[in-house]
Amino acid sequence: MTIMKTSTIFAICGIICGLLSAMLGFTGKPWQAGLFGLAAGIWSLATLIMDRRDGDDD
């Protein structure tokens, strides 16, 4: 069984949070959309940090 890399999981979480943010924004829930947008940004930064660690990924 193959386990996904941590940076790949972080990237998937960022995409999911970004899509949820857009969906909540279109349904008229601005503060929830903002929180998911913030979470998407954090996941994206975590992905960049993990990629720059030169293979220290699980």
C-alpha positions as CSV (number, residue, x, y, z in Angstrom):
1,M,0.0,0.0,0.0
2,T,1.4,3.4,-1.0
3,I,1.2,6.3,1.3
4,M,0.8,9.8,-0.1
5,K,3.5,12.4,0.6
6,T,2.7,14.9,3.2
7,S,3.1,17.8,0.8
8,T,0.6,16.2,-1.6
9,I,-1.9,15.8,1.3
10,F,-1.3,19.5,2.2
11,A,-2.0,20.5,-1.4
12,I,-5.2,18.5,-1.6
13,C,-6.4,20.1,1.7
14,G,-5.6,23.6,0.3
15,I,-7.6,22.9,-2.9
16,I,-10.6,21.6,-0.9
17,C,-10.5,24.6,1.4
18,G,-10.3,27.0,-1.6
19,L,-13.3,25.3,-3.3
20,L,-15.3,25.4,0.0
21,S,-14.5,29.1,0.4
22,A,-15.7,29.9,-3.1
23,M,-18.9,27.8,-2.6
24,L,-19.6,29.6,0.7
25,G,-19.0,33.0,-0.8
26,F,-21.5,32.3,-3.6
27,T,-24.1,31.2,-1.1
28,G,-23.8,34.4,0.9
29,K,-21.9,33.3,3.9
30,P,-19.0,35.8,3.9
31,W,-17.3,35.1,7.3
32,Q,-17.3,31.3,6.8
33,A,-15.9,31.9,3.3
34,G,-13.2,34.1,4.7
35,L,-12.2,31.4,7.3
36,F,-11.9,28.7,4.6
37,G,-10.0,31.1,2.4
38,L,-7.6,31.7,5.3
39,A,-7.3,28.0,5.8
40,A,-6.6,27.5,2.1
41,G,-3.8,30.0,2.3
42,I,-2.2,28.3,5.3
43,W,-2.4,24.9,3.6
44,S,-0.7,26.4,0.5
45,L,2.1,27.9,2.6
46,A,2.5,24.6,4.3
47,T,2.8,22.9,0.9
48,L,5.5,25.3,-0.2
49,I,7.4,24.8,3.0
50,M,7.3,21.0,2.7
51,D,8.4,21.1,-0.9
52,R,11.4,23.3,-0.1
53,R,12.6,20.8,2.6
54,D,14.4,18.8,-0.1
55,G,12.9,15.4,0.3
56,D,12.3,15.3,4.0
57,D,8.8,14.3,3.2
58,D,7.3,11.1,4.5
